[in-house]
Amino acid sequence: MMATTQISTVHSEETNTPPVHRAEQLVGAGKQAHILLGDQTYILRITRAGKLILTK
């Protein structure tokens, strides 16, 4: 079972801007996070070069 973590976001309803999430907060102490969309699980990974990769 995956633990859930409260993520702080920056979002302005008035300006209709999308929410902003810090990748470091999403992955926590590790280098990857699982993201659920419907019944699919995606993996967000931070590479050694500091880039993001999202895979199914």
Rosetta blueprint (number, residue, H / E / L):
1 M L
2 M L
3 A L
4 T L
5 T L
6 Q L
7 I L
8 S L
9 T L
10 V E
11 H L
12 S L
13 E L
14 E L
15 T L
16 N L
17 T L
18 P L
19 P L
20 V E
21 H L
22 R L
23 A H
24 E H
25 Q H
26 L H
27 V H
28 G L
29 A L
30 G L
31 K L
32 Q E
33 A E
34 H E
35 I E
36 L E
37 L E
38 G L
39 D L
40 Q E
41 T E
42 Y E
43 I E
44 L E
45 R E
46 I E
47 T L
48 R L
49 A L
50 G L
51 K L
52 L E
53 I E
54 L E
55 T E
56 K L
